[in-house]
Amino acid sequence: MTKPLALIKEHASNPKLWVVIGVTVAGIVVLAETRRRRRKAMLMNREDFGAFVERFQILPFPQPPPPAAKQSLSGLTFAIKDIFDVKGYVTGFGNPDWRRTHDVAEKMGMVVTALLKNGATCVGKTVMDELGMGITGENMHYGTPINPQMPSFVPGGSSSGSAVAVAAELVDFAVGTDTIGCIRIPAAFCGIFGFRPSHGTVSMIGTIPNSQSLDTIGWLARDPSVLHRVGYALLQLNNVETRRARRLIFADDLFQLSKVPKHKSEYVISKVIGNLSGYQPPKHINLDQYIASNVPSLKGFRGESTNLENGTSTLKALSSVMVSLQRCEFKTNHEEWVKSVKPKLAPDVSNHVVAAINTKQENVKTLYKIRTETQACVQSLLKDDGMLVIPTVADPPFRLNAKKGYPAEAHDRALIPLSIASMSACCQGNAAFKGKQWNKAANYYTEAIKLNGTNATYYCNRAAAYLELGCFQQAEEDCSKAISLDKKNVKAYLRRGTARESLVRYKEAAQDVSASQLPVIGSIVTHLATPVSDQSPPISEMAPSCIVGCQEPGNYLNQTLFLSTASVPMQCGNTVSISVTSLIVSTSTWPDLLFFGESYTSRPERHESFQAQSLMRLMESQGVHRMSLVGISYGGFVWV
């Protein structure tokens, strides 16, 4: 027995002793509470809750005159994750060394442009986990954004600053990216609404890639109506027939991971839909067993034992495949930079990055195959009217500056429910391929290939579906097969080039583009809507050849169609003639036109509006009517 305890025992009958002890304990409690409140006040008084890397203001595009509709996001403010390009600013990727070694962006990210066009005002860039390699939202360089709901706990990441800016009412909504949960986790931890759309539905052009097969742009808001308005703007739902879910399917085994009892979640959801018409009674499923039965390639990844609760071994395997896929693609994207710069990283981020750089890629084909099978599996479960009900995360957020960091078991548990959407590409509302869903299109051509394995078109068309699904390895293989069957299959070369570009194999992609050798389109003559000068510029002022390259491989090449002219564009009066000798395409979604040349910009009358009208008339004369101008640079036009 220690000496203090011996003294207490000896004088236990003395009432004065207990008064002294009581006062001492009370003093300790008061001191601790005082320190806690002081620390909370310091955190809450931190400027902007530490959400922003930098503040600025980019005003929206002007409201078009009547009869144009009012801009849908007019009057709203938003912030963007430090992963999106903003013209004139360096995209920092959450790390000072990345910011130091990269130049300012020359173009605006597509998603930022879309929001500005719809009337919203951008007010700054927000903090994120370094390189997008984390789910806690902590950043040792810029500071961890303060969770307004629970200041002593992490905000969740990697889109932590975006979530905090919304939760702290600094902006109306914010935009981030979601790879393995980077929108959903901070939304849950900060008590706001978050939405990760289906993979590929919002353009990633002008966004630093982490893992292309998993990366998706998402958004956050406090008000569900604002979340809805942003969705309409970015998903362009005015032009799409929306479908309403009618069946709710509860994944009972995932609710067993959660601290919240399943019956409570089911009760809340039932109350919400109780006054809505057309909903069927909720159904229940063991998702682990369902995926085990329908994703056969996952069998080899299931361990013999797991530290997690029984019944989730298949879902644990699926989440480990998700992480492996992220690491493989992160390595492909950023290995050269990591090895050359040797950036200073937080210990947990460094562990993730080192694991990615050391990843072996022998089984990458299997990873893509599992992703494809998972998409088909979840699509088969939900069909066109189903909604899978699962917990966003299994555990509540843990405390800031925890000495032991984020426990490995808690990290694994968090990724299990998150892997469903990431690996299935959020198959509710997948993009369409000739009126059918991409998964169905791939299945149809698979059946066709079984009947006739020598038809190059079947392989080429299935490759197009694989490109939309982000299955670049399978797309490349199908295109190679198509080329072996038909050496003149232009689309196969172009699609294989797109697949290889997405796999960051630029040299091989360029070779495929060069090998495509599309036929001559011929001379196109059209009349402009407004007359211009009758004088044609001298031939010396025109570009004798306009073979266009990509300023930043990997950012702008994927959805680009190149028009190369050997004979110069001729303009006289209000007539433009372009003799096209080759058309080079590198795209999976077939946009309409990109034309580069200095001929029209060298004279005052050949201004941007003149160029836009010229090219629009040219395309309309060829039957192309679905166009929108998204960029002008050095006489260049991108139509998608």
N, C-alpha and C positions, 0 to 999 in steps of 0.2 A: 504494500500500500504506500502511495506517495505521501510525502510529508504534509502537503496541504490537505489531502483527504484525511490524514490522521488527526490533524488539528480540528477539522470540521467535526469528526466523529467524537473527539474528546469534549468539545464545547457545544455539542448538538442541542443541549437543553437551554442554552443561553439565547433568549429572544433577540438580543442586540446583534448577535452574529447573523441571524437570518435577515434582519433589516439591512445589514451591510451587504449581504449577498444579493438580496433583492434589488437594492439600489444599483449595485454593480452590473447585474444582468440587464436591468432596465436601461442603464447608461449605454451598454454595448448595443442593445436593440435600437435605441434612439440614434446613436452614432451611425449604425449601419443604414438605418432608414434615411437619415439626413444625407449620407453619401450617395445613396441610391437616387434620391430625388434630385440632388445636385447634378449627378451624372446625366439623369434623364433630361433635366432642363438644359444642360450644355448641348446635348445631342439635338434636342428639338430646336434650339436657337441657331444651330449650324445653318449657314446660308443655303437656301433652296434644298434643305435636307440632304445635301451632298449628292443630288441626283445628276448634276450636269458636269460634263467635261468642259464645255464652252457654251456661252450664251451668244446668240445673235438673233436677228429677225429677218426672215425672208417673206416678203409680202406675196399674197396669192396673185394669180393671173387676174386681169380685169374681168369684170362681169360682162359677158357678151350682150350686145343690145337685143331688145325684143325683135322677133318673138322667141328668142332663146330662153330656155327655162332658167330659173335662178340656180346658181351654183349650190350643190347639195350640202357642202360643208362650210358655207359662208358664215363668218363670225366665229369659227372654232379655231383654237390654237392646238398645236401638236409639237411633240419632241421626237427625235429620232435617235436610235441606238448608234453608237460610234462605229458602225460597220457599213453605213450607207454613204455613198459619195455625194458631196455637196460642192458644186463648182466654186473654186477659189479657196477651199479648205482641205486640210490633210485629213484623210480617214485614218483614225488612230488605232482601231482594232483593240482598244483597251490596254495598250502597252506603249510606253514612251519610246522604246527602241524601234517599234514598228513605225511610229509617227516620225521619228528622226530619220529613218532610212527610206521614206517614201515622199513623193512630191504631192503638191496640191492636186486635187481632182480637176480635170478639164471639163467634165460633164456632170450633169445632175443625175443621180440615180433615178431609175424609172418610177419607183414607188413614190419618191419625193415629188417628182414632176406631176404625177397623177393627182396627188393630194392638193398641190398648189393650184392645179387647173380646176379643181372642184371647189376652190374658194377658201381653203384652210391656210393659216399662217404658221410657218415653222419658226420656233423660238430657240432652238439649240440642240446640241448633241449630248447624249446621256452616257453615264458610266456603264460599263459591262465587265463581266469576267474576262480576264486577259485571253485574247485569241479565241474567245468563245468556248474555252475549255474548262467549264465549271458550272455547277448548278446552285451555288450558294449566294452568288451576287457580290462576293467580297473582292476588293481590289486594293492591293497594298500600295499602289502608286498614286491613285487618285482618291483613295478613301472609299469605304463601303457606304453606299447610300443608306440613309436611315429609314427603317420601316416605320411609317407613321402609325400603324396600328399597334406594333409591338417594338418600341425602340431598342430594346435590349436583345432582339433576335434578328437573325439574318433576313434580308428581304427576298432571297431567292434569285436565281440567275439562269442564264447569263444576262437576260435583259433587265437587270436590276434597276438601273437608273430610270428606264422607261416606266416601269411599274411604280416606282416611288414618286416620280413626277405626277403621275395620274392620281395615286392615292393621296398625295399631299395637296391636291387641287391646284397644282402649278400649271397644268395644261388640261385641256378637255379630253385629249386622247394621245396616245403615243404608239410608235411603231418600233418593232423589234424583229428579231429572227428566232425561229424555233427549230432546233436540230434534234435534240433528245429531251426537250421539255423546257426550253429557254424562255418561252412565253407563259406556258401553263403553270410552272412552279412559282414564279414571282407573282402571278395573278392570284394564286391560292394563298400565298404567304402574306400578301399585302391586302387581301380582302377586296379585290376588284374583279371586273370581268376581263377575260382574255380569250382570244380566238386564234387558233391555228387552222388555216384553211387547208384544203387538199393540196398535196404536193404539186407544184407547177402551175397553180392557178393565178398566181401573182408573179410578175416578172422579177427575176433576181438580177437583171442587168444593173450594174452600178452598185453591187453589193459584194463585199469580200466573201468568198466561199469558205466554209468550214468543211462541210461534207455534202456535195451536191445531191446525193441520193436521198438525203434527209433534210437538208435546209429548206425552210419555208418561211416566208414573210408573214408575220402575225401582228395583231394590234390589241391594245388594252384601253379600257374606258371604265369610268365609274357608273355611267348611265347606260343601260342596255340599249336605249334608243340611239345614243351616239355610236355605240358599237355597231348597231345595225346600219346606220347611215354611212359609216366608213366602209363597211362590208359592201354595200351597194356601189360605192364609188370605185373601190379597188377590184371587186369581182365583176363589175359591169353587169349586174343582175337585171338591169332594165332590158337587156337584150336576151335574157335567158329565161326559159320557163322553169320556175322554181317548183320543187316537189316537197311536200310536207310529210314529215315522219308520222306514222300512225301506230307503229309497234315499238314498245319499250322493252328492251332485253337487259335484265340485270345479270351481271357477272358475279355470281354469289361468292366464288372463291377469292376474287379480288377484294371484296368487302371484308373478308376475313383478315386481310392484311391491315385494314384500316382500324384506327382506334375508335371510329364512330360505328356503332352497331348498325348492321344492314337494315334492320326494320325501321330505324329512325330515318335513314336516307330514303327508303322506299315510301315512308309515310309522307315526308315533305314533298317528294316528287308527285305522289298521287294527289295531294291536296292542290298542287299547282295545276295539274292537267284535269282536275275534277270538273271544272266549269267549261272545259274545251270539248268540242264535239269531234267525233270521229276516231278517238283513240281506243285501241283495244286494251283489254286487261294486260298488265305487265307479265312478261314471261321470264323464266329464270334459266340460267345455263351455267355449267362449269366450263369456263373459258379455257382453262388449262387442258382439260380433256379434249375439248373441241379442236383446239389448235394442234394438239398431239396427233389427232386422227387425220388432220387435213393439211399438215405441213410436214410431209415425210422427210424432207432434207434436214429437218431440225433434230432428228433422232440422234445423230452423231455428236451433237453439242450438249446433250443432256448428261449431267454428271451422275455418278452412282449415288452420291449423297449431297445434301445441301444443308446449310445452316438455317435456311429459311423454313417457314412453316410447311408442313406436309401439304402436298397437292399443288405446289406452284413450281415444280422443277422444270416443266416445259416453258412456262412464262419467264422463268429465270434464264433459261437457255436463250430465249428470244431476245431478252434484254442484253445478254452478253454478245449476241450476234450484232445487235444494233451498235454497241460500243466498238466492236471489232471493225465494223463497216465504217464508222466515223473515223477511227484511227487510220485505216487504210487510205481513205480519201484525204484526210488531213495531211498525212505523210506525202501523198502525191502532190498536194497543193503547196505545201510550205516547208518541206524538208530542206530544200536548198537555202532558203532564207534563214531557217533556224540554225543550220550548221555554219553558215557564213557570218551571221551577226552575233550568235550566241547571246540572245537577249536575257536580261535579268528578269526572272519570273518568280512569283510566289511559290513556296515549296509544293503546295498541292497542285498548282498549275504545271509546275515543272515536272512533277511525276506523271501527269497526264500526257504532256508533250513528249517526254522521253519514251513513254510506253508506245506512243503513236509512231515516233521516228524509228523505234526498234521493231515495229510490227513486221512480221513476215507476210508476204502477200500470196503465198502458194494457194490458199483456199479462198481467194477473193471471188472466184466464180461461184463457189458454193454460197457465199454470203449474198450475192446478187440473186441467186436462185431461191434462197429462203425468203428474200424480200418479195420476189414475184409470187411465190406460193402463198405468203401471208396476205398479200393483197387480194388474191383470188379467194382465199379462205374467208376473210372478213366480208368481202363483197357478197359471197354466197350466203353468209349468215344474215346480213342486213338487207340484201336485195335493194329495192328502190324506196322502201317505206319504213326501214328499221332504224332504231337509234340504240346504240349500246351504252348502258349506264354503268360507269365505273368511277371509282374515286380518283381524283387528280393525283394526289400523293397519299402515301400510306401514313406518314407521320407528320406532326406539327414541326415548324421550324425550330432549329436549335439555337442556342445562345451565341451572341457575337463573341469573338475572341476565345472560343472554347479551347482549352489547353490541348485537348486530344484531337481537335479538328472534327471533321465530319466522320463519324464512325463508318467503317467500310460496310457493315451490315445495313446501316440506315441508308447509305448511298445505293446499295443494291436493291433494297426494298423500294426506294423512290423510283428507280428506273423501270420496275416491273410494269406498273400501270401505264407509264409514259411510253413504253415501247410499242403498245398496241397501235396508236395513231402514227407514230414515226415509221414503223415497219410496214404498216398497211397503206401508207401515204394518205391517211384520212379518207378512205375510199368512199365515204358518203359524199356523193356528188363529184365523182371523178370526171375528168374531161372526156369529151366524146371523140370518137374516130369514125367519120362518115356516118354519123347518126347513132352509133353504138358506143358503148363504153370501151375504154382502152383495154381493160382486162379481157372483155369478151372478144374484142377484135383479135388479140393475141391468141386466144383459145380457138377462134374460128380458123385462123390461118394455120394453126398447129394441126387441126383436123384435116385441113386441105393438104398440108404437106404429107400427112400419113397416106393420103390417097394418091398423091402425085409428088414424089420427092425430087423431081427433076424440073419443076417449074420455078424459075428464078423470081418471078413476080411475087409468088407466095412468100418467099423468104424476105424479099425486099419490103413488102407491106407489113409483115410481122415485125421487121426491124423498126418501121415507123412507129408502131404501137409501143415497142420496147423503149424507144427514145422518149416518148411522152411519159412513160412510167418511170423514167430515170434509170432503166436497166441498160446501161451503156455497153457493158461487156457482151450481153446477149445480142444487142443490136449490131455490134461489130462482127460477131460470129455469123449472124444471119446475112449481113451484107457481103462478107467474104464468100459465103456459100453461093449467094446470088451471082457474084462476079465470076466464080469458077464455072457456073452454068451458062453465064451470058457475059462475055467480055465487054459488050457495048451497053451494059445496063447503067445508064448515067445516074439514075436515082440511087443505085446501090453505092456507087463511089461517093456521092454527095452525103448520103446518110452515114456511111462508114466514116467519112471525114468529120461529120458532126459528133459521132460517138467518140472518136479518138480525141477530138478537141476537148470534149467533156471529161475525158480521162487524162487530160493534160499531156497529151502526146502530140504536140503541135507540128513537129516535122512530118510525121506520118499523115496527119490531117491535111497539111498543105499539099502533100504528094497526091492524096486522093482528090482534092479539089482540082489540082492541075490535070489529073488524069481524066476528069469528067468529060472535057471536050464537048460541051453542048453545041448543037448546030446553030448556024447563023439565023438570026431572027429576020434580018433584012432592014430595009430603010423604013422608018416610021415618020410620017409627016402629019402634023396636026396644027390647028389654028388656035391662037391664044385668045383668052377672053378680053384682054385689053391690048390695044396697039402700043408698040414701042418704036424706037428709032428705026428708020429704014436702012441705016448704015450697018453693015456687017463688020465686025472687027477683023483686022488682018489675021491671016492664018497663024502668024508668029505669036499672037496673043492667046491662041487656043492650045490646049494640051493635046499633043499628037497621040497620046495614049493614056488611058485612065484606068490602069489596073490598080485596084484599091487594096490596101493592106489594112491590118487591124492595129490601132494604136496601142491597145492593151490586150494582148492575147488572154483569153479566158473571161474577159468582162463583156466584150461587145461582139465577139465573133459568132456566138452561137445562133443568133437570130438575124442573120445578115445575108442579103442577096447582092452579089457584086455584078455591076454592068461594066464591061470593058469595051472600049471603042478604039479601033485602029484608025478609022477615018474620023476626023474631028466633028463635033457637033456643029452644025451650021444654023445660024439664025439670021433671017432677013425679014424686016418688017415684023409682022405678027405671025410668022411661020417658023417653026423649028423642025429641023431634020436631023435625025441621029441614025447613022448606019452602025448597026450592032454586029460585031464579028464574033463575040463570045459572051456567054452568060455564065458566071461562076456563082454557084449557090453553096452555102454552108448553113443549113438550117434544119430544124426538126419540125417547125410549124409553118413553113412556107410563107414568109411575108412577101410583099409585092415588089419593092424596088429600093435599091440604094444606088445613087448616081453621084459620082465625084468628078469635079473638073473645075479649073480656074477660069474657063472661058467666059462665064456669065458674071463673075464677080470683079472682073478687071475694068468694067465700065460702070458709071453711075446708074445708067438706066437698067442695068441688069441686076437689080436688087433682089432681095430674098423672096419678096412676094411674087416677082416676075418668075423666078425659078420654080417656086411652088406651083404657080398656075401652069407653067409649061409642063412640068412633070405630071401634074394631075391630069391634064388634057391628054398627054401621051398615054397614060395608063388607062384612062377611060376609053380611048380609041381602041385599046386592045381588050376591052371587056372587063377590066379590073376596076371595081367600084368600091370595094371595102378597103379604105385607106385612112390612115391618120398620121399626120406629120409629128414625129417625136424628136427630131433633132436636125439641126443645120450646122455644118461645120466645113468651112473652106469649099463651099459649093456642094456639099454632100447632103443627101436626103435619105433618111431611113424611113421606109414605109412598112408598117407591120399590121 
